[in-house]
Amino acid sequence: MEELLNEINWAVIAPILIIQAILLTVALVDLVRISKTNGPKWVWLLVILFVNIIGPILYFIFGRRPH
């Protein structure tokens, strides 16, 4: 197990994890604050939480209603 952790290129993985955390946080805050979405909020919550980086992006593209 230690060999695997030593072989991971953290210079590539760390920015991806940071971007994922930021997208997840911003999408969840927006989902809580917005009054209506395209579809049920609970479905968007599941998409945001379980579809990793793509889930929050899908929410921002398809889930939000235009003002």
All heavy atoms as a GROMACS GRO file, in nm:
protein
  545
    1MET      N    1   0.082  -0.119   0.000
    1MET     CA    2   0.000   0.000   0.000
    1MET      C    3   0.087   0.126   0.000
    1MET      O    4   0.054   0.222  -0.066
    1MET     CB    5  -0.092  -0.004   0.121
    1MET     CG    6  -0.189   0.109   0.126
    1MET     SD    7  -0.309   0.094  -0.005
    1MET     CE    8  -0.429   0.208   0.046
    2GLU      N    9   0.195   0.124   0.076
    2GLU     CA   10   0.284   0.239   0.080
    2GLU      C   11   0.349   0.265  -0.055
    2GLU      O   12   0.371   0.380  -0.092
    2GLU     CB   13   0.391   0.220   0.187
    2GLU     CG   14   0.339   0.237   0.327
    2GLU     CD   15   0.450   0.226   0.429
    2GLU    OE1   16   0.564   0.265   0.397
    2GLU    OE2   17   0.423   0.176   0.539
    3GLU      N   18   0.378   0.158  -0.128
    3GLU     CA   19   0.438   0.175  -0.261
    3GLU      C   20   0.342   0.247  -0.353
    3GLU      O   21   0.382   0.332  -0.433
    3GLU     CB   22   0.476   0.040  -0.320
    3GLU     CG   23   0.591  -0.027  -0.250
    3GLU     CD   24   0.620  -0.163  -0.308
    3GLU    OE1   25   0.577  -0.190  -0.422
    3GLU    OE2   26   0.686  -0.243  -0.240
    4LEU      N   27   0.214   0.213  -0.345
    4LEU     CA   28   0.113   0.278  -0.428
    4LEU      C   29   0.104   0.427  -0.395
    4LEU      O   30   0.096   0.511  -0.485
    4LEU     CB   31  -0.023   0.211  -0.410
    4LEU     CG   32  -0.140   0.270  -0.488
    4LEU    CD1   33  -0.114   0.258  -0.638
    4LEU    CD2   34  -0.269   0.202  -0.451
    5LEU      N   35   0.104   0.462  -0.268
    5LEU     CA   36   0.098   0.603  -0.228
    5LEU      C   37   0.222   0.679  -0.272
    5LEU      O   38   0.215   0.797  -0.304
    5LEU     CB   39   0.078   0.615  -0.077
    5LEU     CG   40  -0.057   0.571  -0.023
    5LEU    CD1   41  -0.059   0.578   0.128
    5LEU    CD2   42  -0.168   0.656  -0.081
    6ASN      N   43   0.334   0.614  -0.274
    6ASN     CA   44   0.457   0.681  -0.318
    6ASN      C   45   0.460   0.700  -0.469
    6ASN      O   46   0.527   0.789  -0.519
    6ASN     CB   47   0.580   0.601  -0.274
    6ASN     CG   48   0.600   0.606  -0.124
    6ASN    OD1   49   0.559   0.701  -0.060
    6ASN    ND2   50   0.663   0.504  -0.069
    7GLU      N   51   0.389   0.615  -0.544
    7GLU     CA   52   0.388   0.624  -0.689
    7GLU      C   53   0.289   0.726  -0.743
    7GLU      O   54   0.296   0.763  -0.858
    7GLU     CB   55   0.356   0.487  -0.750
    7GLU     CG   56   0.465   0.384  -0.728
    7GLU     CD   57   0.428   0.250  -0.784
    7GLU    OE1   58   0.334   0.242  -0.866
    7GLU    OE2   59   0.493   0.151  -0.747
    8ILE      N   60   0.196   0.771  -0.661
    8ILE     CA   61   0.096   0.867  -0.706
    8ILE      C   62   0.162   1.002  -0.730
    8ILE      O   63   0.238   1.051  -0.648
    8ILE     CB   64  -0.016   0.882  -0.601
    8ILE    CG1   65  -0.094   0.751  -0.588
    8ILE    CG2   66  -0.110   0.996  -0.637
    8ILE    CD1   67  -0.196   0.750  -0.479
    9ASN      N   68   0.131   1.061  -0.845
    9ASN     CA   69   0.184   1.192  -0.879
    9ASN      C   70   0.090   1.298  -0.820
    9ASN      O   71  -0.008   1.337  -0.882
    9ASN     CB   72   0.196   1.206  -1.031
    9ASN     CG   73   0.267   1.332  -1.070
    9ASN    OD1   74   0.300   1.415  -0.986
    9ASN    ND2   75   0.292   1.347  -1.199
   10TRP      N   76   0.121   1.345  -0.700
   10TRP     CA   77   0.034   1.438  -0.629
   10TRP      C   78   0.027   1.574  -0.696
   10TRP      O   79  -0.067   1.648  -0.676
   10TRP     CB   80   0.076   1.451  -0.483
   10TRP     CG   81   0.046   1.326  -0.407
   10TRP    CD1   82   0.136   1.233  -0.365
   10TRP    CD2   83  -0.082   1.278  -0.367
   10TRP    NE1   84   0.071   1.130  -0.302
   10TRP    CE2   85  -0.063   1.155  -0.301
   10TRP    CE3   86  -0.211   1.326  -0.381
   10TRP    CZ2   87  -0.168   1.081  -0.250
   10TRP    CZ3   88  -0.317   1.252  -0.329
   10TRP    CH2   89  -0.294   1.132  -0.265
   11ALA      N   90   0.125   1.607  -0.779
   11ALA     CA   91   0.122   1.734  -0.851
   11ALA      C   92   0.008   1.737  -0.952
   11ALA      O   93  -0.041   1.844  -0.988
   11ALA     CB   94   0.255   1.757  -0.921
   12VAL      N   95  -0.036   1.621  -0.997
   12VAL     CA   96  -0.148   1.613  -1.091
   12VAL      C   97  -0.279   1.594  -1.016
   12VAL      O   98  -0.380   1.655  -1.049
   12VAL     CB   99  -0.126   1.496  -1.190
   12VAL    CG1  100  -0.248   1.476  -1.278
   12VAL    CG2  101  -0.001   1.519  -1.273
   13ILE      N  102  -0.279   1.512  -0.913
   13ILE     CA  103  -0.400   1.476  -0.840
   13ILE      C  104  -0.451   1.590  -0.752
   13ILE      O  105  -0.571   1.616  -0.745
   13ILE     CB  106  -0.376   1.350  -0.754
   13ILE    CG1  107  -0.336   1.233  -0.841
   13ILE    CG2  108  -0.499   1.316  -0.670
   13ILE    CD1  109  -0.441   1.187  -0.939
   14ALA      N  110  -0.363   1.662  -0.685
   14ALA     CA  111  -0.403   1.767  -0.590
   14ALA      C  112  -0.488   1.877  -0.654
   14ALA      O  113  -0.594   1.912  -0.599
   14ALA     CB  114  -0.282   1.826  -0.520
   15PRO      N  115  -0.450   1.932  -0.770
   15PRO     CA  116  -0.536   2.035  -0.831
   15PRO      C  117  -0.674   1.982  -0.870
   15PRO      O  118  -0.773   2.054  -0.856
   15PRO     CB  119  -0.458   2.080  -0.956
   15PRO     CG  120  -0.318   2.042  -0.929
   15PRO     CD  121  -0.323   1.921  -0.842
   16ILE      N  122  -0.680   1.859  -0.914
   16ILE     CA  123  -0.810   1.800  -0.950
   16ILE      C  124  -0.897   1.788  -0.826
   16ILE      O  125  -1.016   1.818  -0.830
   16ILE     CB  126  -0.790   1.663  -1.019
   16ILE    CG1  127  -0.720   1.683  -1.153
   16ILE    CG2  128  -0.923   1.590  -1.036
   16ILE    CD1  129  -0.678   1.555  -1.222
   17LEU      N  130  -0.840   1.744  -0.715
   17LEU     CA  131  -0.917   1.732  -0.590
   17LEU      C  132  -0.963   1.868  -0.540
   17LEU      O  133  -1.075   1.882  -0.490
   17LEU     CB  134  -0.833   1.661  -0.484
   17LEU     CG  135  -0.802   1.514  -0.509
   17LEU    CD1  136  -0.709   1.461  -0.401
   17LEU    CD2  137  -0.929   1.432  -0.518
   18ILE      N  138  -0.878   1.969  -0.554
   18ILE     CA  139  -0.916   2.104  -0.510
   18ILE      C  140  -1.029   2.159  -0.597
   18ILE      O  141  -1.126   2.215  -0.545
   18ILE     CB  142  -0.793   2.197  -0.513
   18ILE    CG1  143  -0.695   2.154  -0.404
   18ILE    CG2  144  -0.833   2.342  -0.496
   18ILE    CD1  145  -0.559   2.220  -0.413
   19ILE      N  146  -1.018   2.140  -0.729
   19ILE     CA  147  -1.125   2.185  -0.820
   19ILE      C  148  -1.255   2.114  -0.789
   19ILE      O  149  -1.361   2.175  -0.785
   19ILE     CB  150  -1.083   2.164  -0.967
   19ILE    CG1  151  -0.972   2.262  -1.002
   19ILE    CG2  152  -1.202   2.180  -1.061
   19ILE    CD1  153  -0.905   2.234  -1.135
   20GLN      N  154  -1.248   1.983  -0.763
   20GLN     CA  155  -1.367   1.907  -0.730
   20GLN      C  156  -1.431   1.959  -0.601
   20GLN      O  157  -1.553   1.975  -0.594
   20GLN     CB  158  -1.334   1.760  -0.715
   20GLN     CG  159  -1.455   1.675  -0.678
   20GLN     CD  160  -1.422   1.529  -0.666
   20GLN    OE1  161  -1.311   1.487  -0.692
   20GLN    NE2  162  -1.519   1.451  -0.624
   21ALA      N  163  -1.352   1.988  -0.501
   21ALA     CA  164  -1.405   2.038  -0.373
   21ALA      C  165  -1.471   2.174  -0.390
   21ALA      O  166  -1.578   2.200  -0.334
   21ALA     CB  167  -1.293   2.045  -0.269
   22ILE      N  168  -1.408   2.261  -0.469
   22ILE     CA  169  -1.465   2.394  -0.492
   22ILE      C  170  -1.596   2.383  -0.569
   22ILE      O  171  -1.696   2.446  -0.531
   22ILE     CB  172  -1.364   2.484  -0.566
   22ILE    CG1  173  -1.247   2.517  -0.474
   22ILE    CG2  174  -1.431   2.611  -0.616
   22ILE    CD1  175  -1.130   2.582  -0.544
   23LEU      N  176  -1.598   2.304  -0.676
   23LEU     CA  177  -1.722   2.287  -0.753
   23LEU      C  178  -1.834   2.228  -0.667
   23LEU      O  179  -1.948   2.273  -0.674
   23LEU     CB  180  -1.697   2.195  -0.873
   23LEU     CG  181  -1.634   2.256  -0.996
   23LEU    CD1  182  -1.599   2.149  -1.097
   23LEU    CD2  183  -1.728   2.357  -1.059
   24LEU      N  184  -1.800   2.128  -0.587
   24LEU     CA  185  -1.899   2.065  -0.500
   24LEU      C  186  -1.957   2.166  -0.402
   24LEU      O  187  -2.080   2.176  -0.386
   24LEU     CB  188  -1.835   1.948  -0.425
   24LEU     CG  189  -1.924   1.875  -0.326
   24LEU    CD1  190  -2.025   1.789  -0.401
   24LEU    CD2  191  -1.840   1.791  -0.235
   25THR      N  192  -1.872   2.244  -0.338
   25THR     CA  193  -1.917   2.342  -0.239
   25THR      C  194  -2.005   2.450  -0.302
   25THR      O  195  -2.113   2.480  -0.251
   25THR     CB  196  -1.796   2.407  -0.170
   25THR    OG1  197  -1.715   2.305  -0.112
   25THR    CG2  198  -1.840   2.505  -0.065
   26VAL      N  199  -1.960   2.506  -0.413
   26VAL     CA  200  -2.035   2.612  -0.479
   26VAL      C  201  -2.170   2.560  -0.529
   26VAL      O  202  -2.273   2.627  -0.515
   26VAL     CB  203  -1.953   2.675  -0.594
   26VAL    CG1  204  -2.036   2.770  -0.676
   26VAL    CG2  205  -1.831   2.744  -0.538
   27ALA      N  206  -2.172   2.440  -0.586
   27ALA     CA  207  -2.297   2.382  -0.635
   27ALA      C  208  -2.396   2.355  -0.522
   27ALA      O  209  -2.515   2.382  -0.534
   27ALA     CB  210  -2.270   2.254  -0.714
   28LEU      N  211  -2.346   2.304  -0.409
   28LEU     CA  212  -2.436   2.277  -0.296
   28LEU      C  213  -2.491   2.406  -0.236
   28LEU      O  214  -2.610   2.413  -0.203
   28LEU     CB  215  -2.362   2.196  -0.189
   28LEU     CG  216  -2.334   2.051  -0.223
   28LEU    CD1  217  -2.248   1.986  -0.116
   28LEU    CD2  218  -2.462   1.973  -0.246
   29VAL      N  219  -2.407   2.507  -0.224
   29VAL     CA  220  -2.455   2.635  -0.171
   29VAL      C  221  -2.559   2.694  -0.265
   29VAL      O  222  -2.664   2.744  -0.221
   29VAL     CB  223  -2.337   2.733  -0.150
   29VAL    CG1  224  -2.385   2.874  -0.125
   29VAL    CG2  225  -2.249   2.684  -0.036
   30ASP      N  226  -2.534   2.688  -0.395
   30ASP     CA  227  -2.629   2.742  -0.492
   30ASP      C  228  -2.760   2.664  -0.489
   30ASP      O  229  -2.868   2.722  -0.495
   30ASP     CB  230  -2.568   2.738  -0.632
   30ASP     CG  231  -2.657   2.806  -0.733
   30ASP    OD1  232  -2.666   2.931  -0.728
   30ASP    OD2  233  -2.720   2.737  -0.816
   31LEU      N  234  -2.751   2.532  -0.477
   31LEU     CA  235  -2.872   2.449  -0.472
   31LEU      C  236  -2.958   2.484  -0.351
   31LEU      O  237  -3.080   2.489  -0.361
   31LEU     CB  238  -2.834   2.301  -0.469
   31LEU     CG  239  -2.949   2.202  -0.470
   31LEU    CD1  240  -3.026   2.209  -0.602
   31LEU    CD2  241  -2.899   2.061  -0.446
   32VAL      N  242  -2.895   2.511  -0.239
   32VAL     CA  243  -2.970   2.547  -0.118
   32VAL      C  244  -3.033   2.685  -0.132
   32VAL      O  245  -3.148   2.707  -0.090
   32VAL     CB  246  -2.877   2.541   0.006
   32VAL    CG1  247  -2.943   2.603   0.127
   32VAL    CG2  248  -2.838   2.398   0.034
   33ARG      N  249  -2.961   2.778  -0.193
   33ARG     CA  250  -3.009   2.916  -0.201
   33ARG      C  251  -3.112   2.940  -0.310
   33ARG      O  252  -3.196   3.029  -0.296
   33ARG     CB  253  -2.890   3.010  -0.222
   33ARG     CG  254  -2.796   3.009  -0.103
   33ARG     CD  255  -2.681   3.100  -0.124
   33ARG     NE  256  -2.730   3.237  -0.103
   33ARG     CZ  257  -2.663   3.344  -0.133
   33ARG    NH1  258  -2.545   3.334  -0.187
   33ARG    NH2  259  -2.713   3.463  -0.110
   34ILE      N  260  -3.109   2.864  -0.418
   34ILE     CA  261  -3.198   2.888  -0.532
   34ILE      C  262  -3.338   2.834  -0.498
   34ILE      O  263  -3.351   2.733  -0.428
   34ILE     CB  264  -3.140   2.825  -0.660
   34ILE    CG1  265  -3.202   2.884  -0.784
   34ILE    CG2  266  -3.154   2.675  -0.659
   34ILE    CD1  267  -3.129   2.849  -0.912
   35SER      N  268  -3.440   2.902  -0.546
   35SER     CA  269  -3.576   2.861  -0.509
   35SER      C  270  -3.630   2.749  -0.598
   35SER      O  271  -3.698   2.660  -0.551
   35SER     CB  272  -3.671   2.981  -0.514
   35SER     OG  273  -3.675   3.035  -0.645
   36LYS      N  274  -3.600   2.751  -0.727
   36LYS     CA  275  -3.651   2.648  -0.818
   36LYS      C  276  -3.541   2.600  -0.910
   36LYS      O  277  -3.455   2.677  -0.952
   36LYS     CB  278  -3.767   2.702  -0.901
   36LYS     CG  279  -3.888   2.736  -0.820
   36LYS     CD  280  -4.006   2.764  -0.908
   36LYS     CE  281  -4.126   2.794  -0.818
   36LYS     NZ  282  -4.251   2.779  -0.885
   37THR      N  283  -3.547   2.470  -0.941
   37THR     CA  284  -3.451   2.411  -1.033
   37THR      C  285  -3.528   2.338  -1.144
   37THR      O  286  -3.649   2.320  -1.135
   37THR     CB  287  -3.361   2.308  -0.962
   37THR    OG1  288  -3.443   2.207  -0.906
   37THR    CG2  289  -3.279   2.373  -0.853
   38ASN      N  290  -3.457   2.300  -1.247
   38ASN     CA  291  -3.516   2.215  -1.351
   38ASN      C  292  -3.515   2.072  -1.299
   38ASN      O  293  -3.416   2.001  -1.309
   38ASN     CB  294  -3.435   2.224  -1.481
   38ASN     CG  295  -3.451   2.358  -1.547
   38ASN    OD1  296  -3.553   2.422  -1.535
   38ASN    ND2  297  -3.348   2.402  -1.616
   39GLY      N  298  -3.626   2.030  -1.243
   39GLY     CA  299  -3.635   1.898  -1.182
   39GLY      C  300  -3.630   1.909  -1.031
   39GLY      O  301  -3.604   2.016  -0.976
   40PRO      N  302  -3.652   1.798  -0.964
   40PRO     CA  303  -3.652   1.799  -0.817
   40PRO      C  304  -3.513   1.830  -0.760
   40PRO      O  305  -3.411   1.784  -0.814
   40PRO     CB  306  -3.693   1.657  -0.780
   40PRO     CG  307  -3.745   1.595  -0.904
   40PRO     CD  308  -3.688   1.669  -1.019
   41LYS      N  309  -3.512   1.905  -0.652
   41LYS     CA  310  -3.385   1.941  -0.589
   41LYS      C  311  -3.311   1.818  -0.537
   41LYS      O  312  -3.189   1.812  -0.542
   41LYS     CB  313  -3.408   2.038  -0.474
   41LYS     CG  314  -3.423   2.181  -0.516
   41LYS     CD  315  -3.422   2.270  -0.393
   41LYS     CE  316  -3.408   2.414  -0.434
   41LYS     NZ  317  -3.385   2.502  -0.320
   42TRP      N  318  -3.385   1.720  -0.486
   42TRP     CA  319  -3.318   1.602  -0.430
   42TRP      C  320  -3.243   1.524  -0.537
   42TRP      O  321  -3.137   1.466  -0.509
   42TRP     CB  322  -3.416   1.512  -0.355
   42TRP     CG  323  -3.521   1.447  -0.440
   42TRP    CD1  324  -3.644   1.496  -0.471
   42TRP    CD2  325  -3.511   1.321  -0.506
   42TRP    NE1  326  -3.710   1.408  -0.553
   42TRP    CE2  327  -3.631   1.299  -0.575
   42TRP    CE3  328  -3.412   1.223  -0.511
   42TRP    CZ2  329  -3.656   1.184  -0.650
   42TRP    CZ3  330  -3.436   1.108  -0.586
   42TRP    CH2  331  -3.557   1.090  -0.654
   43VAL      N  332  -3.291   1.525  -0.662
   43VAL     CA  333  -3.220   1.458  -0.770
   43VAL      C  334  -3.090   1.532  -0.800
   43VAL      O  335  -2.984   1.470  -0.818
   43VAL     CB  336  -3.308   1.448  -0.897
   43VAL    CG1  337  -3.228   1.397  -1.015
   43VAL    CG2  338  -3.429   1.360  -0.872
   44TRP      N  339  -3.096   1.665  -0.804
   44TRP     CA  340  -2.975   1.743  -0.828
   44TRP      C  341  -2.876   1.726  -0.714
   44TRP      O  342  -2.755   1.725  -0.737
   44TRP     CB  343  -3.009   1.889  -0.854
   44TRP     CG  344  -3.066   1.908  -0.989
   44TRP    CD1  345  -3.192   1.946  -1.021
   44TRP    CD2  346  -2.999   1.884  -1.114
   44TRP    NE1  347  -3.207   1.948  -1.158
   44TRP    CE2  348  -3.091   1.912  -1.217
   44TRP    CE3  349  -2.872   1.842  -1.148
   44TRP    CZ2  350  -3.057   1.898  -1.352
   44TRP    CZ3  351  -2.838   1.829  -1.282
   44TRP    CH2  352  -2.931   1.856  -1.382
   45LEU      N  353  -2.924   1.712  -0.593
   45LEU     CA  354  -2.836   1.687  -0.479
   45LEU      C  355  -2.759   1.557  -0.500
   45LEU      O  356  -2.638   1.552  -0.481
   45LEU     CB  357  -2.916   1.682  -0.349
   45LEU     CG  358  -2.837   1.648  -0.224
   45LEU    CD1  359  -2.738   1.759  -0.191
   45LEU    CD2  360  -2.931   1.622  -0.108
   46LEU      N  361  -2.829   1.452  -0.541
   46LEU     CA  362  -2.763   1.323  -0.567
   46LEU      C  363  -2.663   1.334  -0.681
   46LEU      O  364  -2.553   1.278  -0.674
   46LEU     CB  365  -2.867   1.215  -0.597
   46LEU     CG  366  -2.961   1.178  -0.482
   46LEU    CD1  367  -3.063   1.076  -0.528
   46LEU    CD2  368  -2.882   1.126  -0.363
   47VAL      N  369  -2.700   1.405  -0.787
   47VAL     CA  370  -2.609   1.422  -0.901
   47VAL      C  371  -2.484   1.496  -0.857
   47VAL      O  372  -2.371   1.456  -0.890
   47VAL     CB  373  -2.680   1.496  -1.017
   47VAL    CG1  374  -2.580   1.539  -1.124
   47VAL    CG2  375  -2.788   1.410  -1.079
   48ILE      N  376  -2.501   1.604  -0.783
   48ILE     CA  377  -2.386   1.683  -0.737
   48ILE      C  378  -2.294   1.600  -0.648
   48ILE      O  379  -2.172   1.604  -0.661
   48ILE     CB  380  -2.433   1.810  -0.662
   48ILE    CG1  381  -2.500   1.906  -0.761
   48ILE    CG2  382  -2.319   1.878  -0.590
   48ILE    CD1  383  -2.575   2.020  -0.694
   49LEU      N  384  -2.353   1.523  -0.557
   49LEU     CA  385  -2.272   1.449  -0.461
   49LEU      C  386  -2.205   1.326  -0.519
   49LEU      O  387  -2.092   1.293  -0.483
   49LEU     CB  388  -2.359   1.406  -0.341
   49LEU     CG  389  -2.404   1.518  -0.249
   49LEU    CD1  390  -2.497   1.462  -0.142
   49LEU    CD2  391  -2.286   1.588  -0.187
   50PHE      N  392  -2.272   1.254  -0.610
   50PHE     CA  393  -2.223   1.123  -0.650
   50PHE      C  394  -2.165   1.115  -0.791
   50PHE      O  395  -2.116   1.010  -0.830
   50PHE     CB  396  -2.334   1.018  -0.635
   50PHE     CG  397  -2.372   0.998  -0.491
   50PHE    CD1  398  -2.499   1.031  -0.447
   50PHE    CD2  399  -2.282   0.949  -0.399
   50PHE    CE1  400  -2.535   1.015  -0.314
   50PHE    CE2  401  -2.316   0.932  -0.266
   50PHE     CZ  402  -2.444   0.964  -0.224
   51VAL      N  403  -2.169   1.222  -0.868
   51VAL     CA  404  -2.115   1.217  -1.003
   51VAL      C  405  -1.985   1.297  -1.010
   51VAL      O  406  -1.945   1.344  -1.116
   51VAL     CB  407  -2.220   1.264  -1.107
   51VAL    CG1  408  -2.172   1.238  -1.248
   51VAL    CG2  409  -2.352   1.192  -1.087
   52ASN      N  410  -1.918   1.310  -0.898
   52ASN     CA  411  -1.787   1.375  -0.886
   52ASN      C  412  -1.777   1.507  -0.961
   52ASN      O  413  -1.863   1.591  -0.945
   52ASN     CB  414  -1.676   1.279  -0.928
   52ASN     CG  415  -1.661   1.168  -0.826
   52ASN    OD1  416  -1.690   1.187  -0.710
   52ASN    ND2  417  -1.616   1.053  -0.871
   53ILE      N  418  -1.675   1.528  -1.041
   53ILE     CA  419  -1.652   1.659  -1.104
   53ILE      C  420  -1.763   1.693  -1.203
   53ILE      O  421  -1.804   1.808  -1.214
   53ILE     CB  422  -1.514   1.662  -1.173
   53ILE    CG1  423  -1.405   1.660  -1.067
   53ILE    CG2  424  -1.499   1.784  -1.261
   53ILE    CD1  425  -1.265   1.656  -1.122
   54ILE      N  426  -1.815   1.595  -1.273
   54ILE     CA  427  -1.915   1.620  -1.377
   54ILE      C  428  -2.050   1.660  -1.317
   54ILE      O  429  -2.123   1.739  -1.376
   54ILE     CB  430  -1.932   1.494  -1.466
   54ILE    CG1  431  -1.798   1.454  -1.526
   54ILE    CG2  432  -2.035   1.516  -1.575
   54ILE    CD1  433  -1.735   1.557  -1.616
   55GLY      N  434  -2.086   1.610  -1.200
   55GLY     CA  435  -2.216   1.638  -1.138
   55GLY      C  436  -2.242   1.787  -1.115
   55GLY      O  437  -2.344   1.839  -1.159
   56PRO      N  438  -2.151   1.858  -1.048
   56PRO     CA  439  -2.172   2.002  -1.031
   56PRO      C  440  -2.178   2.078  -1.164
   56PRO      O  441  -2.256   2.172  -1.179
   56PRO     CB  442  -2.052   2.047  -0.947
   56PRO     CG  443  -2.010   1.926  -0.874
   56PRO     CD  444  -2.038   1.811  -0.966
   57ILE      N  445  -2.096   2.037  -1.259
   57ILE     CA  446  -2.098   2.102  -1.390
   57ILE      C  447  -2.232   2.080  -1.458
   57ILE      O  448  -2.291   2.173  -1.515
   57ILE     CB  449  -1.982   2.052  -1.478
   57ILE    CG1  450  -1.848   2.096  -1.416
   57ILE    CG2  451  -1.995   2.102  -1.621
   57ILE    CD1  452  -1.727   2.034  -1.480
   58LEU      N  453  -2.285   1.957  -1.451
   58LEU     CA  454  -2.418   1.928  -1.508
   58LEU      C  455  -2.525   2.012  -1.440
   58LEU      O  456  -2.618   2.061  -1.506
   58LEU     CB  457  -2.451   1.779  -1.494
   58LEU     CG  458  -2.373   1.683  -1.582
   58LEU    CD1  459  -2.407   1.539  -1.545
   58LEU    CD2  460  -2.402   1.709  -1.727
   59TYR      N  461  -2.514   2.028  -1.309
   59TYR     CA  462  -2.612   2.110  -1.236
   59TYR      C  463  -2.610   2.253  -1.288
   59TYR      O  464  -2.715   2.312  -1.313
   59TYR     CB  465  -2.584   2.106  -1.086
   59TYR     CG  466  -2.658   2.213  -1.011
   59TYR    CD1  467  -2.796   2.205  -0.995
   59TYR    CD2  468  -2.593   2.325  -0.960
   59TYR    CE1  469  -2.866   2.304  -0.928
   59TYR    CE2  470  -2.662   2.424  -0.893
   59TYR     CZ  471  -2.797   2.414  -0.878
   59TYR     OH  472  -2.868   2.512  -0.814
   60PHE      N  473  -2.490   2.312  -1.302
   60PHE     CA  474  -2.482   2.451  -1.347
   60PHE      C  475  -2.530   2.467  -1.491
   60PHE      O  476  -2.583   2.571  -1.527
   60PHE     CB  477  -2.341   2.505  -1.331
   60PHE     CG  478  -2.306   2.536  -1.188
   60PHE    CD1  479  -2.201   2.473  -1.126
   60PHE    CD2  480  -2.380   2.628  -1.116
   60PHE    CE1  481  -2.170   2.501  -0.994
   60PHE    CE2  482  -2.350   2.658  -0.984
   60PHE     CZ  483  -2.245   2.594  -0.924
   61ILE      N  484  -2.513   2.364  -1.574
   61ILE     CA  485  -2.556   2.375  -1.714
   61ILE      C  486  -2.706   2.348  -1.729
   61ILE      O  487  -2.777   2.423  -1.795
   61ILE     CB  488  -2.475   2.278  -1.802
   61ILE    CG1  489  -2.329   2.322  -1.808
   61ILE    CG2  490  -2.534   2.272  -1.944
   61ILE    CD1  491  -2.238   2.223  -1.878
   62PHE      N  492  -2.756   2.242  -1.666
   62PHE     CA  493  -2.893   2.198  -1.690
   62PHE      C  494  -2.988   2.218  -1.572
   62PHE      O  495  -3.110   2.226  -1.590
   62PHE     CB  496  -2.896   2.049  -1.726
   62PHE     CG  497  -2.819   2.016  -1.850
   62PHE    CD1  498  -2.703   1.943  -1.844
   62PHE    CD2  499  -2.862   2.060  -1.974
   62PHE    CE1  500  -2.630   1.912  -1.957
   62PHE    CE2  501  -2.792   2.030  -2.088
   62PHE     CZ  502  -2.675   1.957  -2.080
   63GLY      N  503  -2.938   2.226  -1.450
   63GLY     CA  504  -3.024   2.229  -1.332
   63GLY      C  505  -3.080   2.363  -1.294
   63GLY      O  506  -3.189   2.373  -1.237
   64ARG      N  507  -3.007   2.469  -1.323
   64ARG     CA  508  -3.052   2.602  -1.284
   64ARG      C  509  -3.152   2.656  -1.386
   64ARG      O  510  -3.136   2.638  -1.505
   64ARG     CB  511  -2.935   2.697  -1.275
   64ARG     CG  512  -2.836   2.652  -1.169
   64ARG     CD  513  -2.732   2.754  -1.145
   64ARG     NE  514  -2.794   2.859  -1.068
   64ARG     CZ  515  -2.761   2.986  -1.074
   64ARG    NH1  516  -2.664   3.025  -1.155
   64ARG    NH2  517  -2.821   3.077  -1.001
   65ARG      N  518  -3.252   2.723  -1.335
   65ARG     CA  519  -3.349   2.791  -1.424
   65ARG      C  520  -3.298   2.930  -1.454
   65ARG      O  521  -3.246   2.997  -1.365
   65ARG     CB  522  -3.485   2.800  -1.356
   65ARG     CG  523  -3.556   2.671  -1.350
   65ARG     CD  524  -3.698   2.692  -1.309
   65ARG     NE  525  -3.766   2.564  -1.311
   65ARG     CZ  526  -3.892   2.549  -1.280
   65ARG    NH1  527  -3.965   2.654  -1.246
   65ARG    NH2  528  -3.949   2.432  -1.287
   66PRO      N  529  -3.315   2.975  -1.577
   66PRO     CA  530  -3.274   3.112  -1.607
   66PRO      C  531  -3.363   3.212  -1.534
   66PRO      O  532  -3.483   3.189  -1.516
   66PRO     CB  533  -3.290   3.124  -1.758
   66PRO     CG  534  -3.372   3.009  -1.800
   66PRO     CD  535  -3.365   2.906  -1.693
   67HIS      N  536  -3.308   3.323  -1.494
   67HIS     CA  537  -3.385   3.425  -1.421
   67HIS      C  538  -3.469   3.505  -1.514
   67HIS      O  539  -3.442   3.553  -1.611
   67HIS     CB  540  -3.289   3.515  -1.344
   67HIS     CG  541  -3.226   3.441  -1.231
   67HIS    ND1  542  -3.118   3.357  -1.248
   67HIS    CD2  543  -3.255   3.435  -1.101
   67HIS    CE1  544  -3.084   3.305  -1.133
   67HIS    NE2  545  -3.166   3.352  -1.041
   0.00000   0.00000   0.00000
